[in-house]
Amino acid sequence: MSMAKQPTVTERLRAAILAAGVTQYRIAEDTGVNRAALSRFIRRQRGLDGSSIDVLAEYLGLDLLPAKRRGKGW
């Protein structure tokens, strides 16, 4: 039995940015996240620092919730 791979936090964040219905420029202006860093993140060239992730998640209305435990011992 194979389990479907869950999207990573960065994949979910990237998808939310692309689906936001506003430009990356507007997101950068509204959040204070560096526009070039945001663009590199979208193009999968670089990651973002934790504070940028926090600001973007709040701006986009994303919550990080724990997945149901799957016998991984944590």
mmCIF file of the N, C-alpha and C atoms, coordinates in Angstrom:
data_MODEL
# 
_entry.id   MODEL 
# 
loop_
_atom_site.group_PDB 
_atom_site.id 
_atom_site.type_symbol 
_atom_site.label_atom_id 
_atom_site.label_alt_id 
_atom_site.label_comp_id 
_atom_site.label_asym_id 
_atom_site.label_entity_id 
_atom_site.label_seq_id 
_atom_site.pdbx_PDB_ins_code 
_atom_site.Cartn_x 
_atom_site.Cartn_y 
_atom_site.Cartn_z 
_atom_site.occupancy 
_atom_site.B_iso_or_equiv 
_atom_site.pdbx_formal_charge 
_atom_site.auth_seq_id 
_atom_site.auth_comp_id 
_atom_site.auth_asym_id 
_atom_site.auth_atom_id 
_atom_site.pdbx_PDB_model_num 
ATOM 1   N N  . MET A 1 1  ? 0.847  -1.174 0.000  1.00 0.00 ? 1  MET A N  1 
ATOM 2   C CA . MET A 1 1  ? 0.000  0.000  0.000  1.00 0.00 ? 1  MET A CA 1 
ATOM 3   C C  . MET A 1 1  ? 0.894  1.238  0.000  1.00 0.00 ? 1  MET A C  1 
ATOM 4   N N  . SER A 1 2  ? 0.721  2.105  -0.967 1.00 0.00 ? 2  SER A N  1 
ATOM 5   C CA . SER A 1 2  ? 1.529  3.315  -1.015 1.00 0.00 ? 2  SER A CA 1 
ATOM 6   C C  . SER A 1 2  ? 0.722  4.488  -0.472 1.00 0.00 ? 2  SER A C  1 
ATOM 7   N N  . MET A 1 3  ? 1.422  5.346  0.251  1.00 0.00 ? 3  MET A N  1 
ATOM 8   C CA . MET A 1 3  ? 0.781  6.527  0.810  1.00 0.00 ? 3  MET A CA 1 
ATOM 9   C C  . MET A 1 3  ? 1.113  7.716  -0.080 1.00 0.00 ? 3  MET A C  1 
ATOM 10  N N  . ALA A 1 4  ? 0.121  8.534  -0.331 1.00 0.00 ? 4  ALA A N  1 
ATOM 11  C CA . ALA A 1 4  ? 0.352  9.718  -1.139 1.00 0.00 ? 4  ALA A CA 1 
ATOM 12  C C  . ALA A 1 4  ? 1.268  10.667 -0.386 1.00 0.00 ? 4  ALA A C  1 
ATOM 13  N N  . LYS A 1 5  ? 2.240  11.191 -1.080 1.00 0.00 ? 5  LYS A N  1 
ATOM 14  C CA . LYS A 1 5  ? 3.181  12.124 -0.461 1.00 0.00 ? 5  LYS A CA 1 
ATOM 15  C C  . LYS A 1 5  ? 2.476  13.464 -0.222 1.00 0.00 ? 5  LYS A C  1 
ATOM 16  N N  . GLN A 1 6  ? 2.565  13.921 0.986  1.00 0.00 ? 6  GLN A N  1 
ATOM 17  C CA . GLN A 1 6  ? 1.982  15.209 1.342  1.00 0.00 ? 6  GLN A CA 1 
ATOM 18  C C  . GLN A 1 6  ? 2.900  16.327 0.843  1.00 0.00 ? 6  GLN A C  1 
ATOM 19  N N  . PRO A 1 7  ? 2.330  17.431 0.380  1.00 0.00 ? 7  PRO A N  1 
ATOM 20  C CA . PRO A 1 7  ? 3.183  18.547 -0.041 1.00 0.00 ? 7  PRO A CA 1 
ATOM 21  C C  . PRO A 1 7  ? 3.941  19.123 1.148  1.00 0.00 ? 7  PRO A C  1 
ATOM 22  N N  . THR A 1 8  ? 5.150  19.573 0.897  1.00 0.00 ? 8  THR A N  1 
ATOM 23  C CA . THR A 1 8  ? 5.953  20.190 1.948  1.00 0.00 ? 8  THR A CA 1 
ATOM 24  C C  . THR A 1 8  ? 5.395  21.572 2.268  1.00 0.00 ? 8  THR A C  1 
ATOM 25  N N  . VAL A 1 9  ? 5.867  22.131 3.358  1.00 0.00 ? 9  VAL A N  1 
ATOM 26  C CA . VAL A 1 9  ? 5.452  23.481 3.740  1.00 0.00 ? 9  VAL A CA 1 
ATOM 27  C C  . VAL A 1 9  ? 5.829  24.468 2.639  1.00 0.00 ? 9  VAL A C  1 
ATOM 28  N N  . THR A 1 10 ? 7.035  24.339 2.096  1.00 0.00 ? 10 THR A N  1 
ATOM 29  C CA . THR A 1 10 ? 7.445  25.277 1.047  1.00 0.00 ? 10 THR A CA 1 
ATOM 30  C C  . THR A 1 10 ? 6.614  25.097 -0.216 1.00 0.00 ? 10 THR A C  1 
ATOM 31  N N  . GLU A 1 11 ? 6.253  23.868 -0.541 1.00 0.00 ? 11 GLU A N  1 
ATOM 32  C CA . GLU A 1 11 ? 5.393  23.644 -1.715 1.00 0.00 ? 11 GLU A CA 1 
ATOM 33  C C  . GLU A 1 11 ? 4.015  24.262 -1.508 1.00 0.00 ? 11 GLU A C  1 
ATOM 34  N N  . ARG A 1 12 ? 3.491  24.123 -0.300 1.00 0.00 ? 12 ARG A N  1 
ATOM 35  C CA . ARG A 1 12 ? 2.186  24.717 -0.001 1.00 0.00 ? 12 ARG A CA 1 
ATOM 36  C C  . ARG A 1 12 ? 2.253  26.242 -0.032 1.00 0.00 ? 12 ARG A C  1 
ATOM 37  N N  . LEU A 1 13 ? 3.332  26.802 0.507  1.00 0.00 ? 13 LEU A N  1 
ATOM 38  C CA . LEU A 1 13 ? 3.500  28.252 0.499  1.00 0.00 ? 13 LEU A CA 1 
ATOM 39  C C  . LEU A 1 13 ? 3.637  28.765 -0.927 1.00 0.00 ? 13 LEU A C  1 
ATOM 40  N N  . ARG A 1 14 ? 4.451  28.103 -1.727 1.00 0.00 ? 14 ARG A N  1 
ATOM 41  C CA . ARG A 1 14 ? 4.644  28.495 -3.125 1.00 0.00 ? 14 ARG A CA 1 
ATOM 42  C C  . ARG A 1 14 ? 3.306  28.461 -3.880 1.00 0.00 ? 14 ARG A C  1 
ATOM 43  N N  . ALA A 1 15 ? 2.527  27.408 -3.690 1.00 0.00 ? 15 ALA A N  1 
ATOM 44  C CA . ALA A 1 15 ? 1.228  27.286 -4.354 1.00 0.00 ? 15 ALA A CA 1 
ATOM 45  C C  . ALA A 1 15 ? 0.273  28.394 -3.907 1.00 0.00 ? 15 ALA A C  1 
ATOM 46  N N  . ALA A 1 16 ? 0.298  28.725 -2.626 1.00 0.00 ? 16 ALA A N  1 
ATOM 47  C CA . ALA A 1 16 ? -0.580 29.781 -2.106 1.00 0.00 ? 16 ALA A CA 1 
ATOM 48  C C  . ALA A 1 16 ? -0.207 31.140 -2.688 1.00 0.00 ? 16 ALA A C  1 
ATOM 49  N N  . ILE A 1 17 ? 1.079  31.390 -2.838 1.00 0.00 ? 17 ILE A N  1 
ATOM 50  C CA . ILE A 1 17 ? 1.522  32.660 -3.440 1.00 0.00 ? 17 ILE A CA 1 
ATOM 51  C C  . ILE A 1 17 ? 1.027  32.753 -4.873 1.00 0.00 ? 17 ILE A C  1 
ATOM 52  N N  . LEU A 1 18 ? 1.202  31.670 -5.618 1.00 0.00 ? 18 LEU A N  1 
ATOM 53  C CA . LEU A 1 18 ? 0.789  31.669 -7.023 1.00 0.00 ? 18 LEU A CA 1 
ATOM 54  C C  . LEU A 1 18 ? -0.724 31.762 -7.183 1.00 0.00 ? 18 LEU A C  1 
ATOM 55  N N  . ALA A 1 19 ? -1.470 31.260 -6.215 1.00 0.00 ? 19 ALA A N  1 
ATOM 56  C CA . ALA A 1 19 ? -2.936 31.270 -6.286 1.00 0.00 ? 19 ALA A CA 1 
ATOM 57  C C  . ALA A 1 19 ? -3.554 32.505 -5.630 1.00 0.00 ? 19 ALA A C  1 
ATOM 58  N N  . ALA A 1 20 ? -2.735 33.392 -5.106 1.00 0.00 ? 20 ALA A N  1 
ATOM 59  C CA . ALA A 1 20 ? -3.236 34.523 -4.318 1.00 0.00 ? 20 ALA A CA 1 
ATOM 60  C C  . ALA A 1 20 ? -4.052 35.532 -5.126 1.00 0.00 ? 20 ALA A C  1 
ATOM 61  N N  . GLY A 1 21 ? -3.861 35.564 -6.421 1.00 0.00 ? 21 GLY A N  1 
ATOM 62  C CA . GLY A 1 21 ? -4.614 36.512 -7.236 1.00 0.00 ? 21 GLY A CA 1 
ATOM 63  C C  . GLY A 1 21 ? -4.048 37.919 -7.223 1.00 0.00 ? 21 GLY A C  1 
ATOM 64  N N  . VAL A 1 22 ? -2.843 38.060 -6.693 1.00 0.00 ? 22 VAL A N  1 
ATOM 65  C CA . VAL A 1 22 ? -2.148 39.347 -6.723 1.00 0.00 ? 22 VAL A CA 1 
ATOM 66  C C  . VAL A 1 22 ? -0.720 39.092 -7.212 1.00 0.00 ? 22 VAL A C  1 
ATOM 67  N N  . THR A 1 23 ? -0.076 40.139 -7.641 1.00 0.00 ? 23 THR A N  1 
ATOM 68  C CA . THR A 1 23 ? 1.277  39.991 -8.167 1.00 0.00 ? 23 THR A CA 1 
ATOM 69  C C  . THR A 1 23 ? 2.283  39.754 -7.044 1.00 0.00 ? 23 THR A C  1 
ATOM 70  N N  . GLN A 1 24 ? 3.407  39.183 -7.417 1.00 0.00 ? 24 GLN A N  1 
ATOM 71  C CA . GLN A 1 24 ? 4.497  39.023 -6.457 1.00 0.00 ? 24 GLN A CA 1 
ATOM 72  C C  . GLN A 1 24 ? 4.948  40.390 -5.968 1.00 0.00 ? 24 GLN A C  1 
ATOM 73  N N  . TYR A 1 25 ? 4.928  41.379 -6.839 1.00 0.00 ? 25 TYR A N  1 
ATOM 74  C CA . TYR A 1 25 ? 5.301  42.737 -6.445 1.00 0.00 ? 25 TYR A CA 1 
ATOM 75  C C  . TYR A 1 25 ? 4.390  43.220 -5.310 1.00 0.00 ? 25 TYR A C  1 
ATOM 76  N N  . ARG A 1 26 ? 3.069  43.013 -5.460 1.00 0.00 ? 26 ARG A N  1 
ATOM 77  C CA . ARG A 1 26 ? 2.112  43.465 -4.440 1.00 0.00 ? 26 ARG A CA 1 
ATOM 78  C C  . ARG A 1 26 ? 2.341  42.719 -3.132 1.00 0.00 ? 26 ARG A C  1 
ATOM 79  N N  . ILE A 1 27 ? 2.574  41.402 -3.223 1.00 0.00 ? 27 ILE A N  1 
ATOM 80  C CA . ILE A 1 27 ? 2.829  40.611 -2.014 1.00 0.00 ? 27 ILE A CA 1 
ATOM 81  C C  . ILE A 1 27 ? 4.070  41.137 -1.300 1.00 0.00 ? 27 ILE A C  1 
ATOM 82  N N  . ALA A 1 28 ? 5.123  41.404 -2.068 1.00 0.00 ? 28 ALA A N  1 
ATOM 83  C CA . ALA A 1 28 ? 6.363  41.917 -1.488 1.00 0.00 ? 28 ALA A CA 1 
ATOM 84  C C  . ALA A 1 28 ? 6.130  43.278 -0.833 1.00 0.00 ? 28 ALA A C  1 
ATOM 85  N N  . GLU A 1 29 ? 5.420  44.151 -1.510 1.00 0.00 ? 29 GLU A N  1 
ATOM 86  C CA . GLU A 1 29 ? 5.136  45.482 -0.961 1.00 0.00 ? 29 GLU A CA 1 
ATOM 87  C C  . GLU A 1 29 ? 4.286  45.388 0.314  1.00 0.00 ? 29 GLU A C  1 
ATOM 88  N N  . ASP A 1 30 ? 3.278  44.542 0.296  1.00 0.00 ? 30 ASP A N  1 
ATOM 89  C CA . ASP A 1 30 ? 2.371  44.422 1.439  1.00 0.00 ? 30 ASP A CA 1 
ATOM 90  C C  . ASP A 1 30 ? 3.030  43.773 2.652  1.00 0.00 ? 30 ASP A C  1 
ATOM 91  N N  . THR A 1 31 ? 3.984  42.869 2.409  1.00 0.00 ? 31 THR A N  1 
ATOM 92  C CA . THR A 1 31 ? 4.570  42.100 3.509  1.00 0.00 ? 31 THR A CA 1 
ATOM 93  C C  . THR A 1 31 ? 5.946  42.577 3.948  1.00 0.00 ? 31 THR A C  1 
ATOM 94  N N  . GLY A 1 32 ? 6.627  43.315 3.086  1.00 0.00 ? 32 GLY A N  1 
ATOM 95  C CA . GLY A 1 32 ? 7.993  43.724 3.396  1.00 0.00 ? 32 GLY A CA 1 
ATOM 96  C C  . GLY A 1 32 ? 9.032  42.668 3.052  1.00 0.00 ? 32 GLY A C  1 
ATOM 97  N N  . VAL A 1 33 ? 8.585  41.559 2.461  1.00 0.00 ? 33 VAL A N  1 
ATOM 98  C CA . VAL A 1 33 ? 9.522  40.523 2.019  1.00 0.00 ? 33 VAL A CA 1 
ATOM 99  C C  . VAL A 1 33 ? 10.214 41.025 0.755  1.00 0.00 ? 33 VAL A C  1 
ATOM 100 N N  . ASN A 1 34 ? 11.516 40.844 0.708  1.00 0.00 ? 34 ASN A N  1 
ATOM 101 C CA . ASN A 1 34 ? 12.299 41.296 -0.439 1.00 0.00 ? 34 ASN A CA 1 
ATOM 102 C C  . ASN A 1 34 ? 11.743 40.693 -1.729 1.00 0.00 ? 34 ASN A C  1 
ATOM 103 N N  . ARG A 1 35 ? 11.472 41.552 -2.715 1.00 0.00 ? 35 ARG A N  1 
ATOM 104 C CA . ARG A 1 35 ? 10.858 41.108 -3.972 1.00 0.00 ? 35 ARG A CA 1 
ATOM 105 C C  . ARG A 1 35 ? 11.732 40.118 -4.718 1.00 0.00 ? 35 ARG A C  1 
ATOM 106 N N  . ALA A 1 36 ? 13.040 40.358 -4.750 1.00 0.00 ? 36 ALA A N  1 
ATOM 107 C CA . ALA A 1 36 ? 13.950 39.444 -5.444 1.00 0.00 ? 36 ALA A CA 1 
ATOM 108 C C  . ALA A 1 36 ? 13.984 38.087 -4.743 1.00 0.00 ? 36 ALA A C  1 
ATOM 109 N N  . ALA A 1 37 ? 13.981 38.095 -3.416 1.00 0.00 ? 37 ALA A N  1 
ATOM 110 C CA . ALA A 1 37 ? 13.981 36.839 -2.666 1.00 0.00 ? 37 ALA A CA 1 
ATOM 111 C C  . ALA A 1 37 ? 12.689 36.071 -2.913 1.00 0.00 ? 37 ALA A C  1 
ATOM 112 N N  . LEU A 1 38 ? 11.574 36.770 -2.973 1.00 0.00 ? 38 LEU A N  1 
ATOM 113 C CA . LEU A 1 38 ? 10.292 36.143 -3.250 1.00 0.00 ? 38 LEU A CA 1 
ATOM 114 C C  . LEU A 1 38 ? 10.294 35.515 -4.646 1.00 0.00 ? 38 LEU A C  1 
ATOM 115 N N  . SER A 1 39 ? 10.818 36.241 -5.603 1.00 0.00 ? 39 SER A N  1 
ATOM 116 C CA . SER A 1 39 ? 10.898 35.733 -6.973 1.00 0.00 ? 39 SER A CA 1 
ATOM 117 C C  . SER A 1 39 ? 11.777 34.489 -7.057 1.00 0.00 ? 39 SER A C  1 
ATOM 118 N N  . ARG A 1 40 ? 12.923 34.501 -6.389 1.00 0.00 ? 40 ARG A N  1 
ATOM 119 C CA . ARG A 1 40 ? 13.813 33.334 -6.386 1.00 0.00 ? 40 ARG A CA 1 
ATOM 120 C C  . ARG A 1 40 ? 13.147 32.136 -5.710 1.00 0.00 ? 40 ARG A C  1 
ATOM 121 N N  . PHE A 1 41 ? 12.363 32.399 -4.675 1.00 0.00 ? 41 PHE A N  1 
ATOM 122 C CA . PHE A 1 41 ? 11.635 31.328 -4.004 1.00 0.00 ? 41 PHE A CA 1 
ATOM 123 C C  . PHE A 1 41 ? 10.619 30.699 -4.959 1.00 0.00 ? 41 PHE A C  1 
ATOM 124 N N  . ILE A 1 42 ? 9.869  31.517 -5.653 1.00 0.00 ? 42 ILE A N  1 
ATOM 125 C CA . ILE A 1 42 ? 8.866  31.020 -6.593 1.00 0.00 ? 42 ILE A CA 1 
ATOM 126 C C  . ILE A 1 42 ? 9.522  30.200 -7.701 1.00 0.00 ? 42 ILE A C  1 
ATOM 127 N N  . ARG A 1 43 ? 10.686 30.624 -8.161 1.00 0.00 ? 43 ARG A N  1 
ATOM 128 C CA . ARG A 1 43 ? 11.398 29.914 -9.233 1.00 0.00 ? 43 ARG A CA 1 
ATOM 129 C C  . ARG A 1 43 ? 12.205 28.726 -8.719 1.00 0.00 ? 43 ARG A C  1 
ATOM 130 N N  . ARG A 1 44 ? 12.080 28.423 -7.414 1.00 0.00 ? 44 ARG A N  1 
ATOM 131 C CA . ARG A 1 44 ? 12.768 27.292 -6.778 1.00 0.00 ? 44 ARG A CA 1 
ATOM 132 C C  . ARG A 1 44 ? 14.293 27.418 -6.818 1.00 0.00 ? 44 ARG A C  1 
ATOM 133 N N  . GLN A 1 45 ? 14.767 28.648 -6.830 1.00 0.00 ? 45 GLN A N  1 
ATOM 134 C CA . GLN A 1 45 ? 16.206 28.887 -6.838 1.00 0.00 ? 45 GLN A CA 1 
ATOM 135 C C  . GLN A 1 45 ? 16.774 29.042 -5.432 1.00 0.00 ? 45 GLN A C  1 
ATOM 136 N N  . ARG A 1 46 ? 15.963 29.524 -4.502 1.00 0.00 ? 46 ARG A N  1 
ATOM 137 C CA . ARG A 1 46 ? 16.404 29.759 -3.115 1.00 0.00 ? 46 ARG A CA 1 
ATOM 138 C C  . ARG A 1 46 ? 15.243 29.529 -2.171 1.00 0.00 ? 46 ARG A C  1 
ATOM 139 N N  . GLY A 1 47 ? 15.580 29.323 -0.932 1.00 0.00 ? 47 GLY A N  1 
ATOM 140 C CA . GLY A 1 47 ? 14.565 29.241 0.105  1.00 0.00 ? 47 GLY A CA 1 
ATOM 141 C C  . GLY A 1 47 ? 14.325 30.615 0.702  1.00 0.00 ? 47 GLY A C  1 
ATOM 142 N N  . LEU A 1 48 ? 13.477 30.666 1.689  1.00 0.00 ? 48 LEU A N  1 
ATOM 143 C CA . LEU A 1 48 ? 13.210 31.904 2.424  1.00 0.00 ? 48 LEU A CA 1 
ATOM 144 C C  . LEU A 1 48 ? 13.596 31.704 3.875  1.00 0.00 ? 48 LEU A C  1 
ATOM 145 N N  . ASP A 1 49 ? 13.913 32.799 4.554  1.00 0.00 ? 49 ASP A N  1 
ATOM 146 C CA . ASP A 1 49 ? 14.211 32.681 5.980  1.00 0.00 ? 49 ASP A CA 1 
ATOM 147 C C  . ASP A 1 49 ? 12.899 32.527 6.757  1.00 0.00 ? 49 ASP A C  1 
ATOM 148 N N  . GLY A 1 50 ? 13.020 32.095 7.977  1.00 0.00 ? 50 GLY A N  1 
ATOM 149 C CA . GLY A 1 50 ? 11.856 31.804 8.798  1.00 0.00 ? 50 GLY A CA 1 
ATOM 150 C C  . GLY A 1 50 ? 10.922 32.987 8.987  1.00 0.00 ? 50 GLY A C  1 
ATOM 151 N N  . SER A 1 51 ? 11.480 34.176 9.177  1.00 0.00 ? 51 SER A N  1 
ATOM 152 C CA . SER A 1 51 ? 10.609 35.335 9.398  1.00 0.00 ? 51 SER A CA 1 
ATOM 153 C C  . SER A 1 51 ? 9.820  35.671 8.138  1.00 0.00 ? 51 SER A C  1 
ATOM 154 N N  . SER A 1 52 ? 10.419 35.491 6.967  1.00 0.00 ? 52 SER A N  1 
ATOM 155 C CA . SER A 1 52 ? 9.690  35.731 5.711  1.00 0.00 ? 52 SER A CA 1 
ATOM 156 C C  . SER A 1 52 ? 8.575  34.711 5.537  1.00 0.00 ? 52 SER A C  1 
ATOM 157 N N  . ILE A 1 53 ? 8.860  33.468 5.881  1.00 0.00 ? 53 ILE A N  1 
ATOM 158 C CA . ILE A 1 53 ? 7.836  32.425 5.795  1.00 0.00 ? 53 ILE A CA 1 
ATOM 159 C C  . ILE A 1 53 ? 6.670  32.765 6.718  1.00 0.00 ? 53 ILE A C  1 
ATOM 160 N N  . ASP A 1 54 ? 6.981  33.188 7.935  1.00 0.00 ? 54 ASP A N  1 
ATOM 161 C CA . ASP A 1 54 ? 5.937  33.555 8.896  1.00 0.00 ? 54 ASP A CA 1 
ATOM 162 C C  . ASP A 1 54 ? 5.061  34.686 8.363  1.00 0.00 ? 54 ASP A C  1 
ATOM 163 N N  . VAL A 1 55 ? 5.701  35.729 7.848  1.00 0.00 ? 55 VAL A N  1 
ATOM 164 C CA . VAL A 1 55 ? 4.965  36.898 7.346  1.00 0.00 ? 55 VAL A CA 1 
ATOM 165 C C  . VAL A 1 55 ? 4.091  36.501 6.158  1.00 0.00 ? 55 VAL A C  1 
ATOM 166 N N  . LEU A 1 56 ? 4.644  35.718 5.235  1.00 0.00 ? 56 LEU A N  1 
ATOM 167 C CA . LEU A 1 56 ? 3.881  35.301 4.058  1.00 0.00 ? 56 LEU A CA 1 
ATOM 168 C C  . LEU A 1 56 ? 2.719  34.393 4.440  1.00 0.00 ? 56 LEU A C  1 
ATOM 169 N N  . ALA A 1 57 ? 2.950  33.476 5.353  1.00 0.00 ? 57 ALA A N  1 
ATOM 170 C CA . ALA A 1 57 ? 1.878  32.578 5.783  1.00 0.00 ? 57 ALA A CA 1 
ATOM 171 C C  . ALA A 1 57 ? 0.734  33.359 6.413  1.00 0.00 ? 57 ALA A C  1 
ATOM 172 N N  . GLU A 1 58 ? 1.074  34.331 7.241  1.00 0.00 ? 58 GLU A N  1 
ATOM 173 C CA . GLU A 1 58 ? 0.026  35.158 7.854  1.00 0.00 ? 58 GLU A CA 1 
ATOM 174 C C  . GLU A 1 58 ? -0.714 35.961 6.780  1.00 0.00 ? 58 GLU A C  1 
ATOM 175 N N  . TYR A 1 59 ? 0.007  36.579 5.875  1.00 0.00 ? 59 TYR A N  1 
ATOM 176 C CA . TYR A 1 59 ? -0.583 37.374 4.793  1.00 0.00 ? 59 TYR A CA 1 
ATOM 177 C C  . TYR A 1 59 ? -1.544 36.541 3.951  1.00 0.00 ? 59 TYR A C  1 
ATOM 178 N N  . LEU A 1 60 ? -1.163 35.293 3.691  1.00 0.00 ? 60 LEU A N  1 
ATOM 179 C CA . LEU A 1 60 ? -1.958 34.415 2.830  1.00 0.00 ? 60 LEU A CA 1 
ATOM 180 C C  . LEU A 1 60 ? -3.001 33.608 3.602  1.00 0.00 ? 60 LEU A C  1 
ATOM 181 N N  . GLY A 1 61 ? -3.029 33.761 4.925  1.00 0.00 ? 61 GLY A N  1 
ATOM 182 C CA . GLY A 1 61 ? -4.005 33.060 5.739  1.00 0.00 ? 61 GLY A CA 1 
ATOM 183 C C  . GLY A 1 61 ? -3.734 31.571 5.882  1.00 0.00 ? 61 GLY A C  1 
ATOM 184 N N  . LEU A 1 62 ? -2.463 31.186 5.878  1.00 0.00 ? 62 LEU A N  1 
ATOM 185 C CA . LEU A 1 62 ? -2.098 29.776 6.010  1.00 0.00 ? 62 LEU A CA 1 
ATOM 186 C C  . LEU A 1 62 ? -1.817 29.434 7.455  1.00 0.00 ? 62 LEU A C  1 
ATOM 187 N N  . ASP A 1 63 ? -2.198 28.227 7.849  1.00 0.00 ? 63 ASP A N  1 
ATOM 188 C CA . ASP A 1 63 ? -1.894 27.706 9.176  1.00 0.00 ? 63 ASP A CA 1 
ATOM 189 C C  . ASP A 1 63 ? -1.056 26.444 9.017  1.00 0.00 ? 63 ASP A C  1 
ATOM 190 N N  . LEU A 1 64 ? -0.113 26.270 9.895  1.00 0.00 ? 64 LEU A N  1 
ATOM 191 C CA . LEU A 1 64 ? 0.677  25.047 9.931  1.00 0.00 ? 64 LEU A CA 1 
ATOM 192 C C  . LEU A 1 64 ? 0.102  24.173 11.031 1.00 0.00 ? 64 LEU A C  1 
ATOM 193 N N  . LEU A 1 65 ? -0.546 23.103 10.626 1.00 0.00 ? 65 LEU A N  1 
ATOM 194 C CA . LEU A 1 65 ? -1.175 22.203 11.578 1.00 0.00 ? 65 LEU A CA 1 
ATOM 195 C C  . LEU A 1 65 ? -0.463 20.859 11.525 1.00 0.00 ? 65 LEU A C  1 
ATOM 196 N N  . PRO A 1 66 ? -0.374 20.191 12.667 1.00 0.00 ? 66 PRO A N  1 
ATOM 197 C CA . PRO A 1 66 ? 0.282  18.882 12.665 1.00 0.00 ? 66 PRO A CA 1 
ATOM 198 C C  . PRO A 1 66 ? -0.545 17.861 11.895 1.00 0.00 ? 66 PRO A C  1 
ATOM 199 N N  . ALA A 1 67 ? 0.156  17.012 11.137 1.00 0.00 ? 67 ALA A N  1 
ATOM 200 C CA . ALA A 1 67 ? -0.514 15.918 10.438 1.00 0.00 ? 67 ALA A CA 1 
ATOM 201 C C  . ALA A 1 67 ? -0.866 14.847 11.449 1.00 0.00 ? 67 ALA A C  1 
ATOM 202 N N  . LYS A 1 68 ? -1.820 14.029 11.105 1.00 0.00 ? 68 LYS A N  1 
ATOM 203 C CA . LYS A 1 68 ? -2.131 12.903 11.978 1.00 0.00 ? 68 LYS A CA 1 
ATOM 204 C C  . LYS A 1 68 ? -0.908 12.011 12.042 1.00 0.00 ? 68 LYS A C  1 
ATOM 205 N N  . ARG A 1 69 ? -0.627 11.528 13.198 1.00 0.00 ? 69 ARG A N  1 
ATOM 206 C CA . ARG A 1 69 ? 0.541  10.653 13.366 1.00 0.00 ? 69 ARG A CA 1 
ATOM 207 C C  . ARG A 1 69 ? 0.328  9.364  12.584 1.00 0.00 ? 69 ARG A C  1 
ATOM 208 N N  . ARG A 1 70 ? 1.363  8.940  11.947 1.00 0.00 ? 70 ARG A N  1 
ATOM 209 C CA . ARG A 1 70 ? 1.296  7.738  11.129 1.00 0.00 ? 70 ARG A CA 1 
ATOM 210 C C  . ARG A 1 70 ? 2.284  6.690  11.627 1.00 0.00 ? 70 ARG A C  1 
ATOM 211 N N  . GLY A 1 71 ? 2.356  6.530  12.936 1.00 0.00 ? 71 GLY A N  1 
ATOM 212 C CA . GLY A 1 71 ? 3.236  5.520  13.496 1.00 0.00 ? 71 GLY A CA 1 
ATOM 213 C C  . GLY A 1 71 ? 4.711  5.849  13.360 1.00 0.00 ? 71 GLY A C  1 
ATOM 214 N N  . LYS A 1 72 ? 5.053  7.125  13.263 1.00 0.00 ? 72 LYS A N  1 
ATOM 215 C CA . LYS A 1 72 ? 6.447  7.524  13.105 1.00 0.00 ? 72 LYS A CA 1 
ATOM 216 C C  . LYS A 1 72 ? 7.138  7.743  14.432 1.00 0.00 ? 72 LYS A C  1 
ATOM 217 N N  . GLY A 1 73 ? 6.403  7.631  15.507 1.00 0.00 ? 73 GLY A N  1 
ATOM 218 C CA . GLY A 1 73 ? 7.017  7.759  16.820 1.00 0.00 ? 73 GLY A CA 1 
ATOM 219 C C  . GLY A 1 73 ? 7.283  9.179  17.273 1.00 0.00 ? 73 GLY A C  1 
ATOM 220 N N  . TRP A 1 74 ? 6.704  10.158 16.634 1.00 0.00 ? 74 TRP A N  1 
ATOM 221 C CA . TRP A 1 74 ? 6.840  11.534 17.089 1.00 0.00 ? 74 TRP A CA 1 
ATOM 222 C C  . TRP A 1 74 ? 5.556  12.200 17.042 1.00 0.00 ? 74 TRP A C  1 
# 
